[in-house]
Amino acid sequence: MFPSDGQLGPQVAEEDPRMMEPRTENEEDGHSVMIDPAPAVPPEPAGPALLLGSPSCGLADDLPIPGHRQELFPAWRGPLRVASGLSLGAFLYNFLRDVVQPFVSSRDNVFYKVPVLVTNKMLADVALTMLALVYLPGVLAAICQLLRGTKYRPFPVWLDRWMRARKQLGLLGFFFAGLHALYSLSYPVRRSYRYKLLNWAYQQVQQKKENAWVEHDVWRMEIYVSLGILGLTLLALLAVTSIPSVDDSLTWREFRWIQSNLGTASLLVGTAHVFVFTWNKWVHPSQFVWYTPPTFLLVVLLPLAVLVGKAILALPGIRWKVQRIRRGWEDPAHKLPEDMGSRL
């Protein structure tokens, strides 16, 4: 979700690294034309052994090199650790609040919530957090460039690694969001839900209510589901643009527009999805179990920080300065002397 490694250099270059081949301008139509750096050489007949080892075949890369051990998903190790840690923390937090607390306080056995309800809460929490982690380093990078007044000084190592892992973080966030949608669709088919529905109907009869319609609750669920579908669709579009074949068919400007605008829109929709779900639960004391805040209160803090940071960076004066820096301009107040710069 997102930008690939080659498009995430520490200087946040404006040029498309995929378009570095030599070009010339066609004087007739004004379009760029590729220059063949070397004359075409007729292919020579080759046997099976030569074909297997030829660069065009693609099979030579799959052959093991003697004495060399291939690494398994090296670019995914950090993001997988982050996703695993967030999943474990969110699951334990929801398990203590939704299962352990009722059992300890009133001996209410609700362990049936673990497979679906607790897991689904964990998936929603991790999905939104991972999406925020995709766009937070971009905000930090812009702040770093503003403070330094130049794009030619490298970012800190941790920030550079974080930016290079954004694609994996985004795809993992999309994975958790997809699972969250599937788990949510399974709610009506659960046996526990059917029993609860029968109990609600019986209670309505006992209370002699002919109509159980609650206007604000109906609107809440309609908007909540609509935002969830819209957010998942935006994430799917971002995931599709991460496919190499689709990525290669886009220009650098198109790719940046999709990743920047649709990415921010998906984060905004996901945050609104949580706000609509909670509705007026923020002020209910029953939500603060064992004096702990509910998960929906914790999970929106990081996305809100990212959205506020992006809003500040989008202000005309700040945006203009960031764009100048990324085009190569250097602030004289932060520019290092020539001899000091050479020593660094």
C-alpha positions in Angstrom: 0.0 0.0 0.0 2.0 1.2 -0.9 5.0 2.6 -2.3 7.8 0.2 -3.1 11.3 0.3 -1.9 12.6 2.1 -4.9 10.1 4.8 -4.5 10.8 5.5 -0.8 14.3 6.9 -0.7 15.3 9.0 2.3 15.2 12.2 0.3 11.6 11.7 -1.0 12.6 12.5 -4.5 10.0 14.0 -6.8 11.3 12.2 -9.9 10.1 8.7 -10.8 13.0 6.3 -10.3 11.3 4.0 -12.9 11.8 6.6 -15.6 15.6 7.0 -15.5 16.2 5.6 -19.0 17.7 8.1 -21.5 14.9 9.8 -23.5 14.7 12.3 -26.3 11.8 14.5 -27.4 10.0 13.8 -30.7 9.9 17.1 -32.4 6.7 16.3 -34.3 4.4 15.2 -31.6 6.2 16.3 -28.4 6.1 12.9 -26.8 9.1 11.2 -25.1 10.7 8.5 -27.1 13.0 5.9 -25.8 16.6 5.8 -27.1 18.0 2.3 -27.6 21.4 2.5 -25.8 22.8 -0.2 -28.0 22.0 -1.6 -31.5 19.8 -4.6 -31.6 21.8 -7.9 -31.7 20.2 -10.9 -33.5 19.5 -13.7 -31.0 21.8 -16.6 -31.3 20.5 -20.2 -31.2 20.9 -21.6 -27.7 20.4 -25.0 -26.2 18.4 -25.8 -23.1 21.3 -25.1 -20.8 21.9 -21.7 -22.3 18.2 -20.9 -22.2 18.0 -21.9 -18.5 20.8 -19.6 -17.6 19.8 -16.6 -19.8 18.5 -13.4 -18.1 15.3 -13.5 -20.2 14.4 -16.9 -19.0 14.0 -15.9 -15.4 14.7 -19.3 -14.0 18.3 -18.7 -13.2 17.3 -16.5 -10.3 15.5 -19.4 -8.7 18.4 -21.7 -8.8 20.2 -22.0 -5.4 23.8 -20.6 -5.3 26.2 -23.1 -3.7 27.2 -21.9 -0.2 24.6 -19.2 -0.1 21.5 -19.5 2.0 18.4 -17.6 0.7 16.6 -15.5 3.3 12.9 -16.0 3.8 10.9 -12.8 3.4 13.5 -10.4 4.7 11.5 -7.3 4.0 8.5 -8.7 5.9 10.2 -9.5 9.2 9.8 -6.1 10.8 6.2 -5.5 9.7 5.3 -9.0 10.8 6.8 -8.5 14.2 4.8 -5.2 14.5 1.6 -6.8 13.4 2.1 -9.8 15.8 2.9 -7.5 18.7 -0.2 -5.3 18.1 -2.4 -8.4 17.6 -1.2 -10.0 20.9 -1.6 -6.8 22.8 -5.1 -6.0 21.4 -6.3 -9.5 21.9 -5.2 -9.7 25.6 -6.6 -6.2 26.3 -10.0 -7.1 24.8 -10.0 -10.6 26.5 -9.4 -9.1 29.9 -12.1 -6.4 29.5 -14.8 -8.5 27.7 -14.3 -12.0 29.2 -12.2 -12.0 32.3 -13.8 -9.0 34.0 -17.4 -10.4 33.8 -16.2 -13.7 35.1 -14.4 -12.3 38.0 -17.0 -9.6 38.9 -20.2 -11.6 38.5 -19.2 -15.2 37.6 -20.7 -14.6 34.2 -19.3 -17.1 31.7 -18.9 -15.4 28.4 -15.9 -17.3 27.0 -17.9 -18.0 23.9 -17.0 -14.4 22.8 -13.3 -15.3 22.3 -13.5 -17.0 18.8 -15.5 -14.3 17.0 -16.2 -11.2 19.1 -12.9 -10.7 20.8 -11.0 -11.7 17.7 -13.0 -9.3 15.6 -12.3 -6.4 17.9 -8.6 -7.2 17.7 -8.7 -7.3 13.9 -10.3 -3.9 13.8 -7.9 -2.3 16.2 -4.8 -3.7 14.4 -6.1 -2.8 10.9 -6.6 0.9 11.8 -3.3 1.1 13.7 -1.4 -0.5 10.8 -2.9 1.9 8.4 -1.9 4.9 10.6 1.7 3.4 10.8 1.8 3.6 7.0 1.3 7.3 6.8 2.9 8.5 10.0 6.5 8.3 8.7 5.6 10.6 5.9 4.5 13.2 8.3 7.7 12.7 10.4 9.9 12.9 7.3 8.3 16.2 6.3 8.8 17.6 9.7 12.4 16.5 9.6 13.0 18.2 6.3 11.4 21.4 7.6 13.6 21.5 10.6 16.7 20.8 8.6 15.8 23.0 5.7 17.1 20.6 3.1 16.4 17.2 1.6 20.0 16.3 1.1 20.7 15.2 4.6 19.7 11.5 5.2 17.0 10.6 7.5 17.7 8.7 10.8 18.2 5.0 10.2 15.0 4.1 12.1 12.9 6.5 10.0 14.5 5.3 6.7 13.7 1.7 7.6 10.2 2.6 8.6 9.6 4.3 5.3 10.9 1.4 3.4 8.5 -1.0 5.2 5.3 1.0 4.4 4.3 -1.2 1.6 4.4 -4.3 3.9 2.6 -2.5 6.7 -0.1 -1.4 4.4 -0.7 -4.8 2.9 -0.9 -6.3 6.4 -3.4 -3.6 7.4 -5.5 -4.5 4.4 -5.3 -8.2 5.4 -6.6 -7.4 8.9 -9.3 -5.1 7.5 -10.5 -7.9 5.2 -10.6 -10.4 8.0 -12.5 -7.8 10.1 -15.1 -7.5 7.4 -15.6 -11.3 7.1 -15.9 -11.7 10.8 -18.5 -8.9 11.0 -20.5 -10.6 8.3 -20.6 -13.8 10.4 -22.4 -12.1 13.3 -26.0 -13.0 12.3 -25.3 -16.7 11.7 -23.8 -17.3 15.1 -26.0 -19.4 17.4 -25.4 -17.0 20.4 -26.8 -14.2 18.3 -29.9 -16.1 17.5 -30.5 -16.9 21.2 -30.0 -13.2 22.1 -32.4 -12.2 19.3 -35.1 -14.6 20.8 -34.5 -13.1 24.2 -34.9 -9.6 23.0 -38.1 -10.5 21.2 -39.5 -12.1 24.4 -38.5 -9.1 26.5 -40.3 -6.9 24.0 -43.4 -9.0 24.4 -43.2 -8.9 28.1 -42.9 -5.1 28.0 -45.8 -4.9 25.6 -43.9 -3.0 23.0 -45.3 -3.2 19.5 -42.4 -1.3 17.9 -38.8 -1.5 19.0 -37.5 1.0 16.4 -34.8 3.3 17.7 -34.2 6.1 15.1 -30.6 7.2 16.2 -29.5 3.6 16.4 -30.7 2.8 12.9 -28.9 5.8 11.5 -25.7 4.8 13.4 -25.6 1.3 12.0 -26.5 2.5 8.4 -23.7 5.0 8.4 -21.3 2.7 10.2 -21.7 -0.1 7.6 -21.5 2.3 4.7 -18.2 3.8 5.9 -16.8 0.3 6.5 -17.6 -0.7 2.9 -16.1 2.5 1.5 -13.0 2.2 3.6 -12.4 -1.4 2.6 -12.9 -0.5 -1.1 -10.3 2.3 -0.8 -7.8 -0.1 0.8 -8.5 -2.6 -2.0 -7.6 0.0 -4.6 -4.4 0.9 -2.8 -3.5 -2.8 -2.6 -4.1 -3.3 -6.3 -1.8 -0.4 -7.2 0.9 -2.2 -5.2 1.0 -5.1 -7.7 4.1 -4.6 -9.8 2.3 -5.0 -13.2 -0.2 -2.3 -12.2 2.5 -0.1 -10.7 4.5 -0.2 -13.9 1.5 0.9 -15.9 1.1 4.1 -13.9 3.1 7.2 -14.2 5.0 8.6 -11.2 2.5 11.4 -10.8 -0.5 9.0 -11.0 1.1 6.6 -8.5 1.8 9.4 -6.0 -1.7 10.8 -6.4 -3.3 7.5 -5.6 -1.1 6.6 -2.7 -1.3 10.1 -1.1 -4.9 11.1 -1.7 -6.6 7.7 -1.5 -4.4 6.7 1.4 -5.3 9.7 3.4 -9.0 9.2 2.5 -8.9 5.6 3.6 -7.4 6.6 7.0 -10.0 9.3 7.4 -12.9 7.0 6.5 -11.6 4.3 8.8 -11.3 6.8 11.7 -14.9 8.0 11.0 -16.0 4.4 10.9 -14.8 4.0 14.5 -16.4 7.3 15.6 -19.8 6.4 14.2 -19.6 2.9 15.8 -19.0 4.4 19.2 -21.6 7.1 18.7 -22.4 8.2 22.3 -20.6 5.5 24.1 -17.7 7.8 25.0 -19.5 9.2 28.0 -20.9 5.9 29.4 -19.2 4.9 32.7 -19.9 1.3 31.9 -17.4 1.4 29.0 -14.5 2.0 31.5 -14.1 -1.5 32.8 -11.6 -1.8 35.7 -10.8 1.9 35.1 -9.4 1.1 31.7 -10.4 3.1 28.6 -12.3 1.2 25.9 -10.4 0.0 22.8 -12.2 2.4 20.5 -10.9 5.3 22.5 -7.3 4.1 22.3 -7.3 3.0 18.7 -8.2 6.4 17.2 -5.4 8.3 19.0 -2.7 7.5 16.4 -4.9 8.0 13.3 -6.0 11.3 14.7 -2.4 12.4 15.3 -1.6 11.5 11.7 -4.6 13.3 10.2 -3.9 16.4 12.3 -0.2 16.3 11.2 -1.3 16.0 7.5 -3.7 18.9 7.9 -1.0 21.1 9.4 1.4 20.2 6.6 -1.3 21.0 4.0 -1.5 24.6 5.1 -0.5 26.9 2.2 2.7 28.3 3.8 4.0 25.1 5.2 3.1 23.1 2.1 4.9 25.6 -0.2 8.1 25.3 1.9 8.0 21.5 1.9 7.6 21.4 -1.9 10.5 23.9 -2.3 12.7 21.7 -0.2 11.8 18.5 -2.0 12.6 20.3 -5.3 16.1 21.0 -4.1 15.9 24.3 -2.3 18.0 24.7 0.9 17.2 27.1 3.7 20.3 29.3 4.2 19.7 29.4 7.9 20.2 25.6 8.1 22.8 25.2 5.4 26.1 23.8 6.5 29.4 25.4 5.5 31.3 23.7 2.7 34.2 22.4 4.7 31.9 21.1 7.5 29.6 19.5 5.0 32.5 17.7 3.4 33.6 16.4 6.8 30.2 15.1 7.5 
